[in-house]
Amino acid sequence: EVQLVESGGGLVQPGGSLRLSCAVSGFTFGTDTMSWVRQAPGKGLEWVSSILTGSGTTTYADSVKGRFTIARDNAKNTLYLQMNILKPEDTAVYYCVGRGTRGQGTQVTVSS
């Protein structure tokens, strides 16, 4: 059974940082492209970032480029999203996506 479990969300002030983690089980983590998506209140899902298998090439939405960094630790079956210089518009539930599955999400709230 494929399972993706996110953690690391919380309340942070504008300009602050958070690191999200996604623990993966049920498939060979290193062979799949992994992504983060988010859903802000009252809005649809928005793609945030992806990291490709093999090359490790990373891609980002323009809205987070230069502030967020995606990374993976294949030995630990874990995906990360380092989020810096957070803005109120980053407030959303963040989901880890891989092998056609999405986790339960972790809430990130950016507010003073």
N, C-alpha and C positions, 0 to 999 in steps of 0.2 A: 504493500500500500504506500503510495506516494504521500508524504507529509511535509509541509512547509510551515514552520513556526517562527513568526516574527517576534522580536522583542526590542526594547530600547527606546520606545516612544516616551513622551511625557510633555510637560509644560516647560517652555523656555522663553526667555525674553528675546525681543528682536535683537539680532546681532550675535546671538548665542549659537551653540553647537550641540549636536546630538549625533550619536552613532547607532544606527539600527543594525540588528543582526537577524539572520534568517537561518535557522537550523533545518537542514534538509535530510530526509531519509526516504528509502524506498526505491531509489534509483542511483545509478552511478553518476554522482554529482559532476564530475569533471568532464563529462561527455555532452553536456547540455548548455546551451545559451541560457543565461539567467537574467532576469529583469526585475526592476522595481516599477510599480505603478502607484498612483495615489488617487484618492477621491475626496475632493473638498466638499463641505456641506452644501447640499443642493445641486451638485454638479456631477458630471459623468466621470468615468475613469480617464485618467491622464497618464500616458507613458512618461516615465521620469528618466530611466537609464537602463542600459543593457551592457552585459559583458559576454563576449563570445568565447566559446570553448576553443581550445587549441591556442590561437594567437593571443587571447586575452584582450583583444581590442575592445575598447569601451566607447560608448556613445551616450550622449546626453541631450535632453530637451533644452532648448535655448533658455528656458526660464530658470534652469538650475546650473547651466554651464559655468564653470569657474568657481562654483560654490560647493557643489556636491561631488563626491568621489565614490565610485562603485569599486568593490574589490571582492575577491573570492579566495577562500582557503580550501583547496581541494582535499587536503589531508584531514581537515576538520569538518568537511561537508557543510561549510558555512559561507553565506553570502553577507556582505556588509554594504552599508551606505553611510558614509561620513558626510554629515550635513553641516556646513559652516555658514556664517553670515545669514542666519535664518531670518526670514521676513514673515509678517503676518499672513501673506498670501501662500505661504508654504503649509499653513494649517490644513491638515487632511488626515485621512486614514491611509497609511502606507502598507502596500501589499508586496510580497515577494511572489514572483511568478517563474515557474519552470515546469517542463514536461507537461504542459497543458493544465497545470494546477496552480491555484492561487491560495495563499495562506489565509488565516483569519484576520490578519491586519493588526497594526499597532497605531494608536492615535498619537499624532504630533500636533501640539497646539503652541503657536507662537503668539505671545501676547504679553503686554506690559501690565 
